[in-house]
Amino acid sequence: MTAAVHVVLGSHAVTDIRSAHAHYAALDGGLGSAFVEALDLAIQRLSIFPQGAPPVDGFPGLRRARMQRFPYGLFYRLSEDGTAVIVRVLHTAQDGATEL
């Protein structure tokens, strides 16, 4: 069995997560927690299957893993040491080309 890769959050990803969490928590406090749980699951999947998400067209080396239950994608790159670096966490309605 392959060891899970290390996952780190870039500064833009942290900002994206805080913003999304605040949005969902304002709608319903439980939704904020549910968003974080779904994010944690997506990060765990990414850690175990780093090549499992499809590449993003026009952005060499960038992949997008989708979250369950919430319309968000985790945009990440695999570094040379095998670390998965999440650069953005964007709503699927956002234009990735301008946000990345």
Secondary structure, DSSP 8 states (H G I E B T S, - for coil): ------EEE-HHHHHHHHHHHHHHHHH-HHHHHHHHHHHHHHHHHHHH-TT-S-B-TTSTTEEEEE-SSSSEEEEEEE-TTS-EEEEEEEETTS-HHHH-
